[in-house]
């Protein structure tokens, strides 16, 4: 995770950890609450109990990925703007594309 703002990076890392905690607590609490009825129901309930936390983790990882992609695109745009004037000053050079 290489975000430009360390505060945002710290916040996203904390929220991802909180999402994993929510998934673990949800799965464990649902499993233990349904365990007296039937073991298979308890396993199914544990999966459903973990879903909100796992969705939070996936969403935050998606945001992190998109922010990294945006930073890379900005860097590529900066480099292309730097290269473009050199290409337009020499129109006799062949285009490699």
Beta strands, then each sheet from edge to edge (+ up, - down):
end
